[in-house]
Amino acid sequence: MEAAVAQPLNPVQLHLLKIFQFTRDETSLTELKDVLFDFYCKKVDEEADRLWKEKNMSNETMHELKDAHFRTPYHH
């Protein structure tokens, strides 16, 4: 069995560890999690908007994709 390779923490992870050391109660932890969740939700929305514009997507495109079948047919 191969040994797991230790990966160093990136700067964001290190900073979050420093922040979390001051989080002493469940309420603060929940609030901090909410802030991080909102941050990443905003990033996902921004990326989705960028792709929507880049690919010239519309509501009609979404309806077409919803009904599309992309699976490869199974042949015996």
LINTA-V721855 format. One record per residue. N is the residue number from 1. SS is DSSP state (helix for helix, strand for strand, loop for the rest). PSI is psi in degrees with one decimal (NA if undefined). BURIAL is 1 if it has 16 or more other ideal C-beta (glycine too) atoms within 10 Angstrom, else 0. Layout:
n: {N N}
ss: {SS SS}
psi: {PSI PSI}
burial: {BURIAL BURIAL}
This chain:
n: {1 2 3 4 5 6 7 8 9 10 11 12 13 14 15 16 17 18 19 20 21 22 23 24 25 26 27 28 29 30 31 32 33 34 35 36 37 38 39 40 41 42 43 44 45 46 47 48 49 50 51 52 53 54 55 56 57 58 59 60 61 62 63 64 65 66 67 68 69 70 71 72 73 74 75 76}
ss: {loop loop loop loop loop loop loop loop loop loop helix helix helix helix helix helix helix helix helix helix loop loop loop loop loop helix helix helix helix helix helix helix helix helix helix helix helix helix helix helix helix helix helix helix helix helix helix helix helix helix helix helix helix helix loop loop loop loop helix helix helix helix helix helix helix helix helix loop loop loop loop loop loop loop loop loop}
psi: {134.8 143.8 145.1 137.4 124.4 127.2 131.7 151.4 143.4 169.9 -35.7 -45.5 -42.0 -42.4 -42.1 -38.5 -40.3 -41.2 -45.2 -21.2 -20.5 -4.2 105.0 -19.0 162.8 -36.4 -45.5 -40.1 -43.7 -43.0 -41.9 -41.5 -41.0 -41.2 -45.7 -41.2 -46.8 -39.8 -49.6 -30.7 -41.7 -42.2 -41.0 -43.6 -42.9 -42.3 -40.2 -42.9 -41.3 -46.9 -38.1 -46.9 -44.3 -37.7 5.8 49.3 157.7 176.0 -35.2 -42.0 -42.3 -40.2 -38.9 -43.3 -35.0 -36.4 -1.0 151.3 111.4 0.1 145.2 129.5 143.7 126.6 136.4 NA}
burial: {0 0 0 0 0 0 0 0 0 0 0 0 0 0 0 0 0 0 0 0 0 0 0 0 0 0 0 0 0 0 0 0 0 0 0 0 0 0 0 0 0 0 0 0 0 0 0 0 0 0 0 0 0 0 0 0 0 0 0 0 0 0 0 0 0 0 0 0 0 0 0 0 0 0 0 0}
